[in-house]
């Protein structure tokens, strides 16, 4: 009798595994403990500026804590590597950025693949890049900044979140279009770079508006232009680069969520639904508006196709500009 029961149990287990009956259980009860968001830059940067409010909103929806785990270094690739190797149990997600579509062209020995080692959940935010200077810099307009750079080659220095980030490439594109020479100073994230910009240790940044908005509003930084086709509602008085006399200077940035490969599909579906709900919440809509970002609507396979296109696009940019790691 015991043998027969054991055989029945094994047969039932086989049926459950084949039909996915067991796989559904985690999603029904998930989450039962805190969920970790690995953010691959230090606190205070653009990725962090969107991940933290999102975490607060999801805590309200889940009734569980969201832990922000900042893992900065190497243009965001250190945190991405850690996230790619996290247990695929639905309790770790990765909040990455446009930088991770650039990294494959700059770091040939990455130990992860953003397209195959992660499951795409969705786009989180799409703030424009903005050119900001420390108030001590004698430039009140973009044309004055260009003239200053022409007058003193290599004297002005710009900070970035690290080699190969959108901050870095935005600066390289600026140099290319204006035929000026600036000195690049890479940091371990936009947060540390911003601290040095505010302190006057560097002169300017080509920053994501998410991490500059509060400082612009407080007049601690001077915004000269947004690298977008239209002005942002958060700062309607700041012209676009084209309006300021620099045509073809457009650099978009974005932030997104992924799950480690092999995370149960039911949990990914559940998180996708919760992300959609969170991005529609009034608190998030208002926070995103203040950070100059639209609320995106791109999830799953559509988001995956977007990432693949970005990897190709940025790869072409890196090869054409011959950007080198410093």
C-alpha positions as CSV (number, residue, x, y, z in Angstrom):
1,X,0.0,0.0,0.0
2,X,2.8,2.4,0.9
3,X,4.5,1.6,-2.4
4,X,1.3,2.2,-4.3
5,X,0.9,5.6,-2.5
6,X,4.4,6.5,-3.3
7,X,3.9,5.7,-7.0
8,X,0.7,7.7,-7.1
9,X,2.5,10.7,-5.4
10,X,5.3,10.5,-8.0
11,X,2.8,10.3,-10.8
12,X,0.9,13.3,-9.4
13,X,4.2,15.2,-9.1
14,X,5.0,14.4,-12.7
15,X,1.7,15.7,-13.8
16,X,2.0,18.9,-11.8
17,X,5.5,19.6,-13.2
18,X,4.3,18.9,-16.7
19,X,1.2,21.2,-16.4
20,X,3.0,23.9,-14.3
21,X,0.7,23.4,-11.4
22,X,3.5,23.7,-8.9
23,X,4.9,26.8,-10.8
24,X,1.7,28.7,-10.2
25,X,2.0,28.4,-6.4
26,X,4.9,30.9,-6.0
27,X,3.0,33.6,-7.9
28,X,-0.1,33.2,-5.8
29,X,1.7,33.6,-2.5
30,X,4.5,35.9,-3.7
31,X,6.0,37.9,-2.2
32,X,6.3,36.5,1.3
33,X,9.5,38.4,2.2
34,X,11.3,41.5,1.1
35,X,12.2,41.9,-2.6
36,X,15.6,43.3,-3.6
37,X,16.2,45.8,-6.4
38,X,19.8,45.7,-7.5
39,X,20.7,49.3,-8.6
40,X,24.1,49.3,-10.4
41,X,25.0,52.8,-9.3
42,X,25.6,54.6,-6.0
43,X,22.7,56.4,-4.3
44,X,21.9,59.8,-5.6
45,X,22.2,59.0,-9.3
46,X,19.5,58.9,-12.0
47,X,18.8,55.2,-11.7
48,X,18.4,55.6,-7.9
49,X,16.2,58.6,-8.3
50,X,13.6,56.4,-10.1
51,X,14.2,53.1,-8.3
52,X,13.5,54.5,-4.8
53,X,10.1,56.1,-5.4
54,X,9.1,53.0,-7.4
55,X,10.1,50.8,-4.5
56,X,8.0,52.9,-2.1
57,X,5.0,52.5,-4.4
58,X,5.5,48.7,-4.8
59,X,5.8,48.3,-1.0
60,X,2.3,49.7,-0.7
61,X,1.0,47.3,-3.3
62,X,2.8,44.2,-2.0
63,X,2.7,44.8,1.7
64,X,6.4,43.8,1.7
65,X,9.6,45.8,1.9
66,X,11.6,46.7,-1.2
67,X,15.3,46.7,-0.5
68,X,17.5,49.0,-2.7
69,X,20.9,47.4,-3.1
70,X,23.3,49.9,-4.7
71,X,26.2,48.1,-6.5
72,X,28.2,50.7,-8.3
73,X,31.3,50.4,-10.5
74,X,32.5,50.0,-14.1
75,X,29.7,52.0,-15.8
76,X,27.0,49.9,-14.1
77,X,28.4,46.6,-15.2
78,X,29.4,45.4,-11.7
79,X,25.8,45.6,-10.5
80,X,24.5,44.0,-13.7
81,X,26.9,41.1,-13.2
82,X,25.7,40.6,-9.6
83,X,22.1,40.7,-10.7
84,X,22.6,38.2,-13.5
85,X,23.9,35.6,-11.0
86,X,21.2,36.2,-8.4
87,X,18.9,33.3,-7.4
88,X,16.0,33.3,-9.9
89,X,13.4,32.9,-7.1
90,X,11.4,36.1,-7.7
91,X,13.0,38.0,-4.9
92,X,15.7,39.9,-6.9
93,X,15.1,42.3,-9.7
94,X,17.5,44.5,-11.7
95,X,16.9,48.2,-12.2
96,X,19.2,49.0,-15.1
97,X,19.6,51.8,-17.6
98,X,20.5,52.8,-21.2
99,X,24.1,52.4,-20.1
100,X,23.6,48.6,-20.2
101,X,22.8,48.8,-23.9
102,X,26.0,50.6,-24.4
103,X,28.3,48.4,-22.3
104,X,28.5,45.4,-24.8
105,X,30.3,47.6,-27.3
106,X,32.7,48.9,-24.7
107,X,33.4,46.0,-22.5
108,X,34.3,43.0,-24.6
109,X,34.8,40.7,-21.6
110,X,31.4,41.1,-19.8
111,X,30.5,38.0,-17.8
112,X,26.8,38.5,-18.6
113,X,24.6,39.3,-21.6
114,X,21.9,41.9,-21.1
115,X,19.8,40.2,-23.8
116,X,20.0,36.6,-22.7
117,X,20.8,36.5,-19.0
118,X,17.8,38.5,-18.0
119,X,14.0,38.4,-18.5
120,X,12.7,41.8,-19.5
121,X,9.9,43.2,-17.3
122,X,9.4,46.8,-18.5
123,X,10.6,50.3,-19.1
124,X,10.4,52.4,-15.9
125,X,11.3,56.0,-17.0
126,X,12.5,58.0,-20.0
127,X,13.9,61.4,-18.8
128,X,15.9,63.6,-21.2
129,X,19.5,64.4,-20.8
130,X,20.3,68.0,-19.7
131,X,23.5,70.1,-19.9
132,X,24.2,71.5,-16.5
133,X,27.0,73.7,-15.2
134,X,28.2,74.8,-11.8
135,X,27.2,78.4,-11.2
136,X,30.9,79.4,-11.1
137,X,31.2,78.6,-14.8
138,X,30.9,81.9,-16.7
139,X,28.3,80.6,-19.2
140,X,24.6,81.4,-19.0
141,X,23.7,80.0,-22.4
142,X,24.8,77.0,-24.4
143,X,26.5,79.2,-27.0
144,X,28.5,80.9,-24.2
145,X,29.6,77.4,-23.0
146,X,30.7,76.4,-26.5
147,X,32.6,79.7,-26.8
148,X,34.3,79.1,-23.5
149,X,35.3,75.6,-24.6
150,X,36.7,76.9,-27.9
151,X,38.7,79.5,-26.0
152,X,40.2,77.1,-23.5
153,X,40.7,73.6,-25.0
154,X,40.7,70.8,-22.4
155,X,40.3,73.2,-19.5
156,X,36.6,72.5,-18.9
157,X,36.0,69.1,-17.4
158,X,32.8,67.1,-17.4
159,X,31.8,64.3,-15.0
160,X,30.0,61.1,-15.9
161,X,28.5,58.1,-14.2
162,X,31.4,56.1,-15.6
163,X,33.0,55.1,-18.8
164,X,30.6,54.1,-21.5
165,X,27.5,55.6,-19.8
166,X,25.1,57.9,-21.6
167,X,26.6,60.8,-19.6
168,X,30.0,59.9,-21.2
169,X,28.7,59.4,-24.7
170,X,26.6,62.6,-24.5
171,X,29.8,64.5,-23.8
172,X,31.6,62.8,-26.6
173,X,28.8,63.7,-29.0
174,X,28.9,67.3,-27.8
175,X,32.6,67.5,-28.5
176,X,32.1,66.0,-31.9
177,X,29.3,68.4,-32.9
178,X,30.9,71.5,-31.5
179,X,34.5,70.6,-32.4
180,X,35.6,71.4,-28.9
181,X,37.8,69.6,-26.4
182,X,36.6,68.8,-22.9
183,X,38.2,66.6,-20.3
184,X,36.2,63.6,-19.2
185,X,36.2,62.6,-15.5
186,X,34.5,59.3,-14.9
187,X,33.0,58.4,-11.6
188,X,31.4,55.3,-10.1
189,X,27.9,56.7,-10.7
190,X,26.0,60.0,-11.3
191,X,25.6,60.5,-7.5
192,X,29.3,61.0,-6.8
193,X,29.8,63.0,-10.0
194,X,26.9,65.3,-8.9
195,X,28.5,65.8,-5.5
196,X,31.7,67.0,-7.2
197,X,29.8,69.2,-9.6
198,X,27.9,70.9,-6.8
199,X,31.2,71.4,-5.0
200,X,32.8,72.9,-8.0
201,X,35.4,70.2,-8.5
202,X,34.2,69.6,-12.0
203,X,32.5,72.2,-14.4
204,X,29.6,70.5,-16.0
205,X,27.7,67.3,-16.7
206,X,25.6,65.9,-19.5
207,X,23.2,64.4,-17.0
208,X,19.9,62.6,-16.9
209,X,17.3,65.1,-15.7
210,X,16.2,62.7,-12.9
211,X,19.4,63.3,-10.9
212,X,19.7,67.0,-11.7
213,X,16.1,68.3,-11.3
214,X,16.3,69.1,-7.6
215,X,19.6,71.0,-8.0
216,X,18.3,73.0,-11.0
217,X,15.2,73.9,-9.1
218,X,17.2,75.0,-6.0
219,X,19.5,77.0,-8.4
220,X,22.5,75.1,-7.3
221,X,23.1,74.2,-10.9
222,X,22.5,76.1,-14.1
223,X,20.7,74.2,-16.9
224,X,21.7,75.3,-20.4
225,X,19.7,73.0,-22.6
226,X,17.9,69.6,-22.8
227,X,19.1,67.1,-25.3
228,X,15.6,66.4,-26.5
229,X,13.3,67.3,-29.4
230,X,11.0,69.3,-27.2
231,X,11.2,71.2,-23.9
232,X,10.3,69.4,-20.7
233,X,7.3,70.4,-18.7
234,X,9.3,70.2,-15.5
235,X,11.5,73.1,-16.7
236,X,9.7,74.9,-19.6
237,X,12.2,77.8,-19.6
238,X,15.2,75.5,-20.4
239,X,15.6,75.4,-24.2
240,X,16.3,72.4,-26.3
241,X,19.8,72.1,-27.7
242,X,18.4,72.8,-31.2
243,X,16.7,76.0,-29.9
244,X,20.0,76.9,-28.2
245,X,21.9,76.6,-31.5
246,X,23.2,73.1,-31.5
247,X,21.3,71.0,-34.0
248,X,21.3,67.2,-34.0
249,X,22.2,67.1,-30.4
250,X,19.7,64.6,-28.9
251,X,20.5,62.0,-26.3
252,X,17.8,60.0,-24.7
253,X,18.2,58.0,-21.5
254,X,16.0,55.4,-19.9
255,X,15.7,53.1,-16.9
256,X,14.1,49.7,-16.8
257,X,13.5,46.5,-14.8
258,X,14.6,43.0,-15.5
259,X,14.5,39.7,-13.7
260,X,17.3,37.2,-13.6
261,X,17.0,34.4,-16.2
262,X,14.9,31.4,-15.1
263,X,12.8,33.5,-12.7
264,X,9.4,31.7,-12.7
265,X,7.3,33.1,-15.6
266,X,4.2,33.5,-13.3
267,X,6.2,35.8,-11.0
268,X,7.5,37.8,-13.9
269,X,3.9,38.2,-15.2
270,X,2.8,39.3,-11.7
271,X,5.6,41.8,-11.4
272,X,4.8,43.2,-14.9
273,X,1.2,43.8,-13.8
274,X,2.4,45.4,-10.5
275,X,4.8,47.6,-12.4
276,X,2.0,48.8,-14.7
277,X,-0.1,49.6,-11.7
278,X,2.7,51.4,-10.0
279,X,3.5,53.6,-12.9
280,X,-0.1,54.7,-13.1
281,X,-0.2,55.7,-9.4
282,X,-0.6,59.5,-8.9
283,X,2.5,59.6,-6.6
284,X,4.7,58.1,-9.4
285,X,3.2,60.2,-12.2
286,X,3.9,63.4,-10.2
287,X,7.4,62.3,-9.2
288,X,8.2,61.4,-12.8
289,X,6.9,64.8,-14.0
290,X,9.2,66.6,-11.5
291,X,12.1,64.6,-12.9
292,X,11.2,65.5,-16.4
293,X,10.2,62.0,-17.4
294,X,7.2,60.7,-19.3
295,X,5.6,57.5,-18.0
296,X,6.5,54.8,-20.5
297,X,4.3,51.9,-21.6
298,X,6.7,49.2,-22.8
299,X,6.7,45.7,-21.3
300,X,7.8,42.1,-22.0
301,X,8.7,41.2,-25.5
302,X,8.2,44.7,-26.8
303,X,10.6,46.0,-24.2
304,X,13.0,43.2,-25.2
305,X,12.9,44.2,-28.8
306,X,13.6,47.8,-27.7
307,X,16.7,46.8,-25.8
308,X,18.0,44.8,-28.7
309,X,17.6,47.8,-31.0
310,X,19.4,50.0,-28.4
311,X,22.3,47.6,-28.2
312,X,22.7,47.8,-32.0
313,X,22.2,51.5,-32.1
314,X,24.7,52.3,-29.4
315,X,27.2,49.8,-30.8
316,X,27.1,51.7,-34.0
317,X,27.6,55.0,-32.1
318,X,30.6,53.6,-30.2
319,X,32.3,52.2,-33.3
320,X,31.7,55.4,-35.3
321,X,33.0,57.7,-32.5
322,X,35.9,55.4,-31.6
323,X,35.3,56.0,-27.8
324,X,37.9,54.4,-25.7
325,X,37.7,53.4,-22.0
326,X,40.0,55.6,-19.9
